[in-house]
Amino acid sequence: MIPTLAGRIQTRLFLMATVGVVLTGLVTLVLPMSFADAILLLLAVTVAGVGWELVYHLIMQFRWDKDWPTLFGLVTAVPEGLFMWAALDLDLVPLVARPPIAWVFWVMFTVVWLGQWLFANGPMRVLFVQWRLRGGRLL
């Protein structure tokens, strides 16, 4: 079944709250960033990501099947990461007092993004079989 807008938003929030928090915790063990700053950054990326889901939904209306191929889901990390970095650089994110060092941001963003994408396209399909049948909705 094709994921609905509500399903994609629920999935994104679920993945950020589970996989995202775990990976953020692990990544902060090796990065020069506090766990509190990393969680605030994860929260900012989550809020921006829900906004991106609305943009993606609009773009998908022009596709004949109203869905993304799996590779498109991976490539969407590029505009989301660039947008988030620009927002941090321009001080548009009120939660983060100062933007992290560029390489720290990109390592954290990449690890968390890839981890969530891999979980959504692998274990999540096995652990939550009904998730796929409900258009990506968990509730």
N, C-alpha and C positions, 0 to 999 in steps of 0.2 A: 504494500500500500504506500502511496505517496505521503510523505510527512506533511501535516497541516502546519499553518503558522503557529498555532497554539502548541502543537507537538514539538516543533523545532525550538520554540522558546523554553518550554518545560525541559526538554533534553539539554539545552545549553545551560540552564540554571542548575540542573541536577549534576551535570558533568563538572561544572565549575565548583559546586559545593562538595563534591566527593573527590574525583580524580584531580581537579585543579588544586584543591587545598593540600592533598597528599604530595603531589609533585612540587608545589610551591615550597612546602616544608622541607622536602628533600633537597631542592635546589638551593635554598637559603643556607644549607649547611656548608656549601662550598663557594657561595658567592659573597662578596663584601656588601651585604644588604641585611638589614634586620628582618626578622620574621614579620613584625608589625607593618613595616613599610611594604614588604612583599604582599601581604594580605590586602592592604589598602590598594596596591596596584592591581591585584587580582580582582578586587571589587570594582575598580574603575573600568577594567577591561570587560567585566561582566555586564555592567550597565551599558557601555558602548556596544557590546556584542548584541544585546537585545535590540538596540537601535539598528544595527546592521541587519538583523533578521527582517526588519520591516523593509529595508532597502532591497534585500535579496528577494523577499516575497514579491515586491513590485517588479523586479527584473524577471523573475520566473514567469510572470504572467505573459511574457512575450515568447516563452518557449512552448512548443506544441504539447509537451507532456507535463508542463508545470512542475518540473523537478530538476535538480542538479545531478549530473553524473558524479560519481564518487570523487573523481579527480578534481572537479570544480570545488568540491567541499574542502579539499586540501589547499587549493590555490587561493581560496578566500582569505587565508592567513596573511597573504601579502598586503592587500589593502587595509585589512583590520590592523595589522601591526604598524603600517606606515601612518595610518590615521591616529592610532594611540600614541605613537612617538611624537607626532606633530602636536597633538593636544597637550602632551606633557611638556614639550619644549616651549610652547606658547603659554604655559601656566593656565590652561583651561580646565585642569583637573583640580578641584578644590581640596580633595582628600590628601593628595601627595604634596608635602611641603616643598620638596625640591626633587626635580627629576633625577632618576638614577643615572649612573654612567651608561653611555650608549651600549657598550658591549654587555653589561650586566642586564639591561633591559632586554636586549635581543636574545641572550642565552635563556633567560627566564621565559620570555614569551614563546620562543621556539620549543623549548622542552615541554611547557604546559600545553601549548597548542597541539603539538604532535602526539603527546600522550593522550589527550582527550579525543583527537581524531582517530587514533588507533583503537582506543577503548570503544568508541561509538561504532566503529566498523568491524569489531571483532567480538570481544567478550560480551558487550552489551546485547548483541543480537542473540547470543546464547542464553545469557542470564535473564533477559527480559523479553521472552518470545512474544508476549502480548503487546509489547511496546511497538513492534513493527506493524502489528495488525490494527492498532489504534491510531495510526497516522503519526506516530512518534510521541503521543501523549502518554505520560506516566500516571496521571491521576484521572 
